[in-house]
Amino acid sequence: MADYNAWQDREPVLAEAARLTAEDRMEVYADARTNHARIAALWSPILGVEVTPEQAALCMIQVKVSRLIQTPDHRDSVVDIAGYANVYAEIVARVE
């Protein structure tokens, strides 16, 4: 099992994820919906089905989960999951 004690001196996971998803996101990737719509548009022909921005964000979370299965103590993947959850929430909020 992962040694989560090694993370004690670091920024809390959710705070770090929030900072990373807010910092320069628009400049670097565009807003969450635009970026994930672009990802979805690229994945759709490969998968042979229409992929939505919401699904793209959920799939990115699953990529990070897959990595944690191999390396459960990889903190960056945990932070990324929290970040993608935040991105997913932003995308869904813009749909409603």
Jmol script that loads the backbone (N, CA, C; Angstrom):
load data "model"
ATOM      1  N   MET A   1       0.838  -1.192   0.000  1.00  0.00           N
ATOM      2  CA  MET A   1       0.000   0.000   0.000  1.00  0.00           C
ATOM      3  C   MET A   1       0.868   1.235   0.000  1.00  0.00           C
ATOM      4  N   ALA A   2       0.347   2.295  -0.516  1.00  0.00           N
ATOM      5  CA  ALA A   2       1.099   3.538  -0.652  1.00  0.00           C
ATOM      6  C   ALA A   2       1.454   4.131   0.703  1.00  0.00           C
ATOM      7  N   ASP A   3       2.585   4.790   0.734  1.00  0.00           N
ATOM      8  CA  ASP A   3       3.040   5.470   1.945  1.00  0.00           C
ATOM      9  C   ASP A   3       2.586   6.928   1.892  1.00  0.00           C
ATOM     10  N   TYR A   4       1.345   7.166   2.270  1.00  0.00           N
ATOM     11  CA  TYR A   4       0.788   8.506   2.185  1.00  0.00           C
ATOM     12  C   TYR A   4       1.417   9.456   3.208  1.00  0.00           C
ATOM     13  N   ASN A   5       2.123   8.931   4.214  1.00  0.00           N
ATOM     14  CA  ASN A   5       2.826   9.793   5.157  1.00  0.00           C
ATOM     15  C   ASN A   5       3.895  10.619   4.464  1.00  0.00           C
ATOM     16  N   ALA A   6       4.418  10.125   3.363  1.00  0.00           N
ATOM     17  CA  ALA A   6       5.440  10.858   2.617  1.00  0.00           C
ATOM     18  C   ALA A   6       4.886  12.156   2.049  1.00  0.00           C
ATOM     19  N   TRP A   7       3.569  12.307   2.018  1.00  0.00           N
ATOM     20  CA  TRP A   7       2.949  13.496   1.449  1.00  0.00           C
ATOM     21  C   TRP A   7       2.654  14.571   2.484  1.00  0.00           C
ATOM     22  N   GLN A   8       2.916  14.316   3.745  1.00  0.00           N
ATOM     23  CA  GLN A   8       2.509  15.226   4.816  1.00  0.00           C
ATOM     24  C   GLN A   8       3.042  16.640   4.669  1.00  0.00           C
ATOM     25  N   ASP A   9       4.247  16.806   4.180  1.00  0.00           N
ATOM     26  CA  ASP A   9       4.848  18.130   4.102  1.00  0.00           C
ATOM     27  C   ASP A   9       4.460  18.881   2.839  1.00  0.00           C
ATOM     28  N   ARG A  10       3.695  18.261   1.988  1.00  0.00           N
ATOM     29  CA  ARG A  10       3.317  18.897   0.731  1.00  0.00           C
ATOM     30  C   ARG A  10       1.968  19.583   0.833  1.00  0.00           C
ATOM     31  N   GLU A  11       1.733  20.420  -0.142  1.00  0.00           N
ATOM     32  CA  GLU A  11       0.455  21.104  -0.263  1.00  0.00           C
ATOM     33  C   GLU A  11      -0.670  20.067  -0.295  1.00  0.00           C
ATOM     34  N   PRO A  12      -1.783  20.301   0.395  1.00  0.00           N
ATOM     35  CA  PRO A  12      -2.899  19.338   0.349  1.00  0.00           C
ATOM     36  C   PRO A  12      -3.336  19.069  -1.097  1.00  0.00           C
ATOM     37  N   VAL A  13      -3.701  17.846  -1.359  1.00  0.00           N
ATOM     38  CA  VAL A  13      -4.031  17.403  -2.715  1.00  0.00           C
ATOM     39  C   VAL A  13      -5.088  18.285  -3.368  1.00  0.00           C
ATOM     40  N   LEU A  14      -6.186  18.540  -2.682  1.00  0.00           N
ATOM     41  CA  LEU A  14      -7.260  19.326  -3.294  1.00  0.00           C
ATOM     42  C   LEU A  14      -6.840  20.765  -3.546  1.00  0.00           C
ATOM     43  N   ALA A  15      -6.071  21.332  -2.654  1.00  0.00           N
ATOM     44  CA  ALA A  15      -5.588  22.705  -2.848  1.00  0.00           C
ATOM     45  C   ALA A  15      -4.651  22.767  -4.047  1.00  0.00           C
ATOM     46  N   GLU A  16      -3.780  21.785  -4.160  1.00  0.00           N
ATOM     47  CA  GLU A  16      -2.856  21.759  -5.295  1.00  0.00           C
ATOM     48  C   GLU A  16      -3.609  21.573  -6.609  1.00  0.00           C
ATOM     49  N   ALA A  17      -4.573  20.675  -6.612  1.00  0.00           N
ATOM     50  CA  ALA A  17      -5.360  20.437  -7.824  1.00  0.00           C
ATOM     51  C   ALA A  17      -6.124  21.700  -8.229  1.00  0.00           C
ATOM     52  N   ALA A  18      -6.703  22.389  -7.255  1.00  0.00           N
ATOM     53  CA  ALA A  18      -7.435  23.624  -7.547  1.00  0.00           C
ATOM     54  C   ALA A  18      -6.490  24.681  -8.116  1.00  0.00           C
ATOM     55  N   ARG A  19      -5.321  24.788  -7.543  1.00  0.00           N
ATOM     56  CA  ARG A  19      -4.339  25.772  -8.020  1.00  0.00           C
ATOM     57  C   ARG A  19      -3.909  25.439  -9.453  1.00  0.00           C
ATOM     58  N   LEU A  20      -3.634  24.177  -9.704  1.00  0.00           N
ATOM     59  CA  LEU A  20      -3.160  23.776 -11.027  1.00  0.00           C
ATOM     60  C   LEU A  20      -4.224  23.928 -12.112  1.00  0.00           C
ATOM     61  N   THR A  21      -5.481  23.690 -11.770  1.00  0.00           N
ATOM     62  CA  THR A  21      -6.530  23.799 -12.782  1.00  0.00           C
ATOM     63  C   THR A  21      -6.962  25.246 -12.996  1.00  0.00           C
ATOM     64  N   ALA A  22      -6.609  26.136 -12.089  1.00  0.00           N
ATOM     65  CA  ALA A  22      -6.971  27.546 -12.238  1.00  0.00           C
ATOM     66  C   ALA A  22      -5.839  28.357 -12.870  1.00  0.00           C
ATOM     67  N   GLU A  23      -4.597  28.031 -12.544  1.00  0.00           N
ATOM     68  CA  GLU A  23      -3.433  28.785 -12.993  1.00  0.00           C
ATOM     69  C   GLU A  23      -3.248  28.705 -14.498  1.00  0.00           C
ATOM     70  N   ASP A  24      -3.349  29.799 -15.160  1.00  0.00           N
ATOM     71  CA  ASP A  24      -3.027  29.908 -16.583  1.00  0.00           C
ATOM     72  C   ASP A  24      -3.735  28.886 -17.473  1.00  0.00           C
ATOM     73  N   ARG A  25      -4.781  28.251 -16.969  1.00  0.00           N
ATOM     74  CA  ARG A  25      -5.475  27.210 -17.747  1.00  0.00           C
ATOM     75  C   ARG A  25      -6.000  27.760 -19.064  1.00  0.00           C
ATOM     76  N   MET A  26      -6.637  28.934 -19.017  1.00  0.00           N
ATOM     77  CA  MET A  26      -7.221  29.509 -20.229  1.00  0.00           C
ATOM     78  C   MET A  26      -6.140  29.802 -21.265  1.00  0.00           C
ATOM     79  N   GLU A  27      -5.013  30.334 -20.825  1.00  0.00           N
ATOM     80  CA  GLU A  27      -3.931  30.663 -21.749  1.00  0.00           C
ATOM     81  C   GLU A  27      -3.294  29.425 -22.360  1.00  0.00           C
ATOM     82  N   VAL A  28      -3.093  28.406 -21.546  1.00  0.00           N
ATOM     83  CA  VAL A  28      -2.366  27.224 -22.000  1.00  0.00           C
ATOM     84  C   VAL A  28      -3.259  26.263 -22.775  1.00  0.00           C
ATOM     85  N   TYR A  29      -4.457  25.969 -22.257  1.00  0.00           N
ATOM     86  CA  TYR A  29      -5.304  24.933 -22.847  1.00  0.00           C
ATOM     87  C   TYR A  29      -6.647  25.426 -23.377  1.00  0.00           C
ATOM     88  N   ALA A  30      -7.019  26.627 -23.095  1.00  0.00           N
ATOM     89  CA  ALA A  30      -8.372  27.165 -23.308  1.00  0.00           C
ATOM     90  C   ALA A  30      -9.226  26.756 -22.113  1.00  0.00           C
ATOM     91  N   ASP A  31     -10.475  27.193 -22.098  1.00  0.00           N
ATOM     92  CA  ASP A  31     -11.329  26.815 -20.964  1.00  0.00           C
ATOM     93  C   ASP A  31     -11.586  25.304 -21.016  1.00  0.00           C
ATOM     94  N   ALA A  32     -12.024  24.756 -19.894  1.00  0.00           N
ATOM     95  CA  ALA A  32     -12.169  23.302 -19.755  1.00  0.00           C
ATOM     96  C   ALA A  32     -13.076  22.706 -20.824  1.00  0.00           C
ATOM     97  N   ARG A  33     -14.196  23.343 -21.087  1.00  0.00           N
ATOM     98  CA  ARG A  33     -15.140  22.787 -22.067  1.00  0.00           C
ATOM     99  C   ARG A  33     -14.528  22.786 -23.472  1.00  0.00           C
ATOM    100  N   THR A  34     -13.908  23.877 -23.874  1.00  0.00           N
ATOM    101  CA  THR A  34     -13.292  23.957 -25.201  1.00  0.00           C
ATOM    102  C   THR A  34     -12.183  22.920 -25.353  1.00  0.00           C
ATOM    103  N   ASN A  35     -11.334  22.814 -24.355  1.00  0.00           N
ATOM    104  CA  ASN A  35     -10.234  21.862 -24.401  1.00  0.00           C
ATOM    105  C   ASN A  35     -10.747  20.425 -24.493  1.00  0.00           C
ATOM    106  N   HIS A  36     -11.735  20.087 -23.668  1.00  0.00           N
ATOM    107  CA  HIS A  36     -12.235  18.715 -23.665  1.00  0.00           C
ATOM    108  C   HIS A  36     -13.143  18.426 -24.863  1.00  0.00           C
ATOM    109  N   ALA A  37     -13.743  19.461 -25.436  1.00  0.00           N
ATOM    110  CA  ALA A  37     -14.474  19.272 -26.699  1.00  0.00           C
ATOM    111  C   ALA A  37     -13.480  18.936 -27.803  1.00  0.00           C
ATOM    112  N   ARG A  38     -12.318  19.572 -27.770  1.00  0.00           N
ATOM    113  CA  ARG A  38     -11.264  19.284 -28.744  1.00  0.00           C
ATOM    114  C   ARG A  38     -10.764  17.848 -28.576  1.00  0.00           C
ATOM    115  N   ILE A  39     -10.533  17.444 -27.329  1.00  0.00           N
ATOM    116  CA  ILE A  39     -10.097  16.071 -27.049  1.00  0.00           C
ATOM    117  C   ILE A  39     -11.159  15.086 -27.547  1.00  0.00           C
ATOM    118  N   ALA A  40     -12.417  15.365 -27.224  1.00  0.00           N
ATOM    119  CA  ALA A  40     -13.521  14.486 -27.630  1.00  0.00           C
ATOM    120  C   ALA A  40     -13.595  14.371 -29.151  1.00  0.00           C
ATOM    121  N   ALA A  41     -13.413  15.484 -29.845  1.00  0.00           N
ATOM    122  CA  ALA A  41     -13.471  15.474 -31.305  1.00  0.00           C
ATOM    123  C   ALA A  41     -12.336  14.631 -31.895  1.00  0.00           C
ATOM    124  N   LEU A  42     -11.188  14.632 -31.260  1.00  0.00           N
ATOM    125  CA  LEU A  42     -10.064  13.822 -31.730  1.00  0.00           C
ATOM    126  C   LEU A  42     -10.267  12.338 -31.426  1.00  0.00           C
ATOM    127  N   TRP A  43     -10.874  12.038 -30.291  1.00  0.00           N
ATOM    128  CA  TRP A  43     -11.094  10.642 -29.901  1.00  0.00           C
ATOM    129  C   TRP A  43     -12.242   9.991 -30.669  1.00  0.00           C
ATOM    130  N   SER A  44     -13.253  10.770 -31.043  1.00  0.00           N
ATOM    131  CA  SER A  44     -14.456  10.210 -31.671  1.00  0.00           C
ATOM    132  C   SER A  44     -14.161   9.350 -32.895  1.00  0.00           C
ATOM    133  N   PRO A  45     -13.368   9.804 -33.872  1.00  0.00           N
ATOM    134  CA  PRO A  45     -13.118   8.939 -35.026  1.00  0.00           C
ATOM    135  C   PRO A  45     -12.271   7.704 -34.688  1.00  0.00           C
ATOM    136  N   ILE A  46     -11.421   7.828 -33.702  1.00  0.00           N
ATOM    137  CA  ILE A  46     -10.605   6.676 -33.301  1.00  0.00           C
ATOM    138  C   ILE A  46     -11.482   5.602 -32.675  1.00  0.00           C
ATOM    139  N   LEU A  47     -12.413   6.029 -31.823  1.00  0.00           N
ATOM    140  CA  LEU A  47     -13.275   5.087 -31.111  1.00  0.00           C
ATOM    141  C   LEU A  47     -14.496   4.682 -31.928  1.00  0.00           C
ATOM    142  N   GLY A  48     -14.818   5.459 -32.952  1.00  0.00           N
ATOM    143  CA  GLY A  48     -15.970   5.146 -33.788  1.00  0.00           C
ATOM    144  C   GLY A  48     -17.300   5.477 -33.151  1.00  0.00           C
ATOM    145  N   VAL A  49     -17.275   6.305 -32.115  1.00  0.00           N
ATOM    146  CA  VAL A  49     -18.496   6.782 -31.458  1.00  0.00           C
ATOM    147  C   VAL A  49     -18.309   8.257 -31.117  1.00  0.00           C
ATOM    148  N   GLU A  50     -19.406   8.951 -30.959  1.00  0.00           N
ATOM    149  CA  GLU A  50     -19.333  10.358 -30.575  1.00  0.00           C
ATOM    150  C   GLU A  50     -18.940  10.450 -29.100  1.00  0.00           C
ATOM    151  N   VAL A  51     -17.879  11.154 -28.811  1.00  0.00           N
ATOM    152  CA  VAL A  51     -17.402  11.349 -27.439  1.00  0.00           C
ATOM    153  C   VAL A  51     -17.723  12.784 -27.032  1.00  0.00           C
ATOM    154  N   THR A  52     -18.270  12.953 -25.839  1.00  0.00           N
ATOM    155  CA  THR A  52     -18.597  14.287 -25.338  1.00  0.00           C
ATOM    156  C   THR A  52     -17.444  14.846 -24.502  1.00  0.00           C
ATOM    157  N   PRO A  53     -17.412  16.156 -24.290  1.00  0.00           N
ATOM    158  CA  PRO A  53     -16.397  16.732 -23.404  1.00  0.00           C
ATOM    159  C   PRO A  53     -16.454  16.135 -21.993  1.00  0.00           C
ATOM    160  N   GLU A  54     -17.659  15.863 -21.513  1.00  0.00           N
ATOM    161  CA  GLU A  54     -17.802  15.254 -20.189  1.00  0.00           C
ATOM    162  C   GLU A  54     -17.150  13.874 -20.160  1.00  0.00           C
ATOM    163  N   GLN A  55     -17.401  13.088 -21.189  1.00  0.00           N
ATOM    164  CA  GLN A  55     -16.799  11.754 -21.264  1.00  0.00           C
ATOM    165  C   GLN A  55     -15.279  11.832 -21.375  1.00  0.00           C
ATOM    166  N   ALA A  56     -14.785  12.804 -22.104  1.00  0.00           N
ATOM    167  CA  ALA A  56     -13.331  12.964 -22.232  1.00  0.00           C
ATOM    168  C   ALA A  56     -12.705  13.225 -20.863  1.00  0.00           C
ATOM    169  N   ALA A  57     -13.334  14.084 -20.067  1.00  0.00           N
ATOM    170  CA  ALA A  57     -12.813  14.365 -18.718  1.00  0.00           C
ATOM    171  C   ALA A  57     -12.855  13.110 -17.849  1.00  0.00           C
ATOM    172  N   LEU A  58     -13.946  12.354 -17.916  1.00  0.00           N
ATOM    173  CA  LEU A  58     -14.052  11.117 -17.139  1.00  0.00           C
ATOM    174  C   LEU A  58     -13.005  10.089 -17.590  1.00  0.00           C
ATOM    175  N   CYS A  59     -12.752  10.024 -18.875  1.00  0.00           N
ATOM    176  CA  CYS A  59     -11.732   9.093 -19.373  1.00  0.00           C
ATOM    177  C   CYS A  59     -10.335   9.504 -18.908  1.00  0.00           C
ATOM    178  N   MET A  60     -10.081  10.805 -18.828  1.00  0.00           N
ATOM    179  CA  MET A  60      -8.779  11.254 -18.329  1.00  0.00           C
ATOM    180  C   MET A  60      -8.600  10.831 -16.871  1.00  0.00           C
ATOM    181  N   ILE A  61      -9.678  10.876 -16.099  1.00  0.00           N
ATOM    182  CA  ILE A  61      -9.611  10.391 -14.714  1.00  0.00           C
ATOM    183  C   ILE A  61      -9.234   8.912 -14.710  1.00  0.00           C
ATOM    184  N   GLN A  62      -9.838   8.143 -15.612  1.00  0.00           N
ATOM    185  CA  GLN A  62      -9.555   6.704 -15.663  1.00  0.00           C
ATOM    186  C   GLN A  62      -8.106   6.418 -16.073  1.00  0.00           C
ATOM    187  N   VAL A  63      -7.520   7.265 -16.916  1.00  0.00           N
ATOM    188  CA  VAL A  63      -6.102   7.116 -17.255  1.00  0.00           C
ATOM    189  C   VAL A  63      -5.272   7.211 -15.979  1.00  0.00           C
ATOM    190  N   LYS A  64      -5.603   8.178 -15.144  1.00  0.00           N
ATOM    191  CA  LYS A  64      -4.860   8.370 -13.896  1.00  0.00           C
ATOM    192  C   LYS A  64      -5.105   7.214 -12.923  1.00  0.00           C
ATOM    193  N   VAL A  65      -6.326   6.687 -12.885  1.00  0.00           N
ATOM    194  CA  VAL A  65      -6.626   5.528 -12.041  1.00  0.00           C
ATOM    195  C   VAL A  65      -5.783   4.336 -12.493  1.00  0.00           C
ATOM    196  N   SER A  66      -5.703   4.136 -13.805  1.00  0.00           N
ATOM    197  CA  SER A  66      -4.886   3.040 -14.331  1.00  0.00           C
ATOM    198  C   SER A  66      -3.433   3.170 -13.890  1.00  0.00           C
ATOM    199  N   ARG A  67      -2.915   4.365 -13.894  1.00  0.00           N
ATOM    200  CA  ARG A  67      -1.538   4.585 -13.466  1.00  0.00           C
ATOM    201  C   ARG A  67      -1.364   4.306 -11.980  1.00  0.00           C
ATOM    202  N   LEU A  68      -2.379   4.652 -11.192  1.00  0.00           N
ATOM    203  CA  LEU A  68      -2.300   4.390  -9.751  1.00  0.00           C
ATOM    204  C   LEU A  68      -2.344   2.900  -9.438  1.00  0.00           C
ATOM    205  N   ILE A  69      -2.993   2.126 -10.284  1.00  0.00           N
ATOM    206  CA  ILE A  69      -2.999   0.676 -10.076  1.00  0.00           C
ATOM    207  C   ILE A  69      -1.572   0.148 -10.135  1.00  0.00           C
ATOM    208  N   GLN A  70      -0.778   0.680 -11.040  1.00  0.00           N
ATOM    209  CA  GLN A  70       0.619   0.269 -11.162  1.00  0.00           C
ATOM    210  C   GLN A  70       1.492   0.878 -10.063  1.00  0.00           C
ATOM    211  N   THR A  71       1.257   2.150  -9.764  1.00  0.00           N
ATOM    212  CA  THR A  71       2.097   2.877  -8.804  1.00  0.00           C
ATOM    213  C   THR A  71       1.196   3.633  -7.827  1.00  0.00           C
ATOM    214  N   PRO A  72       0.655   2.939  -6.815  1.00  0.00           N
ATOM    215  CA  PRO A  72      -0.343   3.533  -5.918  1.00  0.00           C
ATOM    216  C   PRO A  72       0.141   4.742  -5.119  1.00  0.00           C
ATOM    217  N   ASP A  73       1.433   4.908  -4.981  1.00  0.00           N
ATOM    218  CA  ASP A  73       1.921   6.036  -4.184  1.00  0.00           C
ATOM    219  C   ASP A  73       2.353   7.225  -5.046  1.00  0.00           C
ATOM    220  N   HIS A  74       1.980   7.222  -6.315  1.00  0.00           N
ATOM    221  CA  HIS A  74       2.329   8.329  -7.205  1.00  0.00           C
ATOM    222  C   HIS A  74       1.388   9.501  -6.967  1.00  0.00           C
ATOM    223  N   ARG A  75       1.853  10.432  -6.182  1.00  0.00           N
ATOM    224  CA  ARG A  75       1.027  11.554  -5.738  1.00  0.00           C
ATOM    225  C   ARG A  75       0.506  12.385  -6.897  1.00  0.00           C
ATOM    226  N   ASP A  76       1.304  12.601  -7.918  1.00  0.00           N
ATOM    227  CA  ASP A  76       0.871  13.436  -9.041  1.00  0.00           C
ATOM    228  C   ASP A  76      -0.394  12.889  -9.697  1.00  0.00           C
ATOM    229  N   SER A  77      -0.522  11.577  -9.767  1.00  0.00           N
ATOM    230  CA  SER A  77      -1.735  11.000 -10.351  1.00  0.00           C
ATOM    231  C   SER A  77      -2.950  11.285  -9.477  1.00  0.00           C
ATOM    232  N   VAL A  78      -2.761  11.270  -8.177  1.00  0.00           N
ATOM    233  CA  VAL A  78      -3.861  11.595  -7.257  1.00  0.00           C
ATOM    234  C   VAL A  78      -4.271  13.052  -7.440  1.00  0.00           C
ATOM    235  N   VAL A  79      -3.292  13.934  -7.519  1.00  0.00           N
ATOM    236  CA  VAL A  79      -3.573  15.356  -7.751  1.00  0.00           C
ATOM    237  C   VAL A  79      -4.286  15.534  -9.089  1.00  0.00           C
ATOM    238  N   ASP A  80      -3.820  14.827 -10.120  1.00  0.00           N
ATOM    239  CA  ASP A  80      -4.447  14.930 -11.435  1.00  0.00           C
ATOM    240  C   ASP A  80      -5.899  14.466 -11.415  1.00  0.00           C
ATOM    241  N   ILE A  81      -6.196  13.404 -10.673  1.00  0.00           N
ATOM    242  CA  ILE A  81      -7.587  12.935 -10.558  1.00  0.00           C
ATOM    243  C   ILE A  81      -8.453  14.030  -9.946  1.00  0.00           C
ATOM    244  N   ALA A  82      -7.963  14.647  -8.885  1.00  0.00           N
ATOM    245  CA  ALA A  82      -8.712  15.742  -8.258  1.00  0.00           C
ATOM    246  C   ALA A  82      -8.877  16.899  -9.239  1.00  0.00           C
ATOM    247  N   GLY A  83      -7.836  17.184 -10.000  1.00  0.00           N
ATOM    248  CA  GLY A  83      -7.910  18.254 -10.986  1.00  0.00           C
ATOM    249  C   GLY A  83      -8.916  17.953 -12.080  1.00  0.00           C
ATOM    250  N   TYR A  84      -8.892  16.729 -12.598  1.00  0.00           N
ATOM    251  CA  TYR A  84      -9.855  16.364 -13.633  1.00  0.00           C
ATOM    252  C   TYR A  84     -11.281  16.334 -13.093  1.00  0.00           C
ATOM    253  N   ALA A  85     -11.455  15.987 -11.829  1.00  0.00           N
ATOM    254  CA  ALA A  85     -12.790  16.057 -11.222  1.00  0.00           C
ATOM    255  C   ALA A  85     -13.268  17.509 -11.203  1.00  0.00           C
ATOM    256  N   ASN A  86     -12.367  18.419 -10.914  1.00  0.00           N
ATOM    257  CA  ASN A  86     -12.697  19.843 -10.924  1.00  0.00           C
ATOM    258  C   ASN A  86     -13.039  20.305 -12.344  1.00  0.00           C
ATOM    259  N   VAL A  87     -12.263  19.862 -13.311  1.00  0.00           N
ATOM    260  CA  VAL A  87     -12.515  20.183 -14.721  1.00  0.00           C
ATOM    261  C   VAL A  87     -13.872  19.620 -15.149  1.00  0.00           C
ATOM    262  N   TYR A  88     -14.151  18.384 -14.773  1.00  0.00           N
ATOM    263  CA  TYR A  88     -15.434  17.755 -15.098  1.00  0.00           C
ATOM    264  C   TYR A  88     -16.588  18.597 -14.539  1.00  0.00           C
ATOM    265  N   ALA A  89     -16.460  19.004 -13.282  1.00  0.00           N
ATOM    266  CA  ALA A  89     -17.513  19.816 -12.655  1.00  0.00           C
ATOM    267  C   ALA A  89     -17.704  21.138 -13.396  1.00  0.00           C
ATOM    268  N   GLU A  90     -16.611  21.722 -13.849  1.00  0.00           N
ATOM    269  CA  GLU A  90     -16.698  22.976 -14.618  1.00  0.00           C
ATOM    270  C   GLU A  90     -17.420  22.755 -15.939  1.00  0.00           C
ATOM    271  N   ILE A  91     -17.113  21.660 -16.618  1.00  0.00           N
ATOM    272  CA  ILE A  91     -17.764  21.356 -17.891  1.00  0.00           C
ATOM    273  C   ILE A  91     -19.252  21.131 -17.689  1.00  0.00           C
ATOM    274  N   VAL A  92     -19.606  20.337 -16.692  1.00  0.00           N
ATOM    275  CA  VAL A  92     -21.011  20.024 -16.420  1.00  0.00           C
ATOM    276  C   VAL A  92     -21.770  21.295 -16.018  1.00  0.00           C
ATOM    277  N   ALA A  93     -21.149  22.151 -15.246  1.00  0.00           N
ATOM    278  CA  ALA A  93     -21.809  23.396 -14.810  1.00  0.00           C
ATOM    279  C   ALA A  93     -22.138  24.292 -16.005  1.00  0.00           C
ATOM    280  N   ARG A  94     -21.312  24.263 -17.028  1.00  0.00           N
ATOM    281  CA  ARG A  94     -21.548  25.091 -18.209  1.00  0.00           C
ATOM    282  C   ARG A  94     -22.618  24.505 -19.107  1.00  0.00           C
ATOM    283  N   VAL A  95     -22.932  23.224 -18.953  1.00  0.00           N
ATOM    284  CA  VAL A  95     -23.956  22.581 -19.768  1.00  0.00           C
ATOM    285  C   VAL A  95     -25.342  22.894 -19.223  1.00  0.00           C
ATOM    286  N   GLU A  96     -25.453  22.911 -17.899  1.00  0.00           N
ATOM    287  CA  GLU A  96     -26.763  23.079 -17.250  1.00  0.00           C
ATOM    288  C   GLU A  96     -27.328  24.455 -17.413  1.00  0.00           C
TER     289      GLU A  96
END
end "model"
wireframe off; spacefill off
backbone 0.3
color backbone group
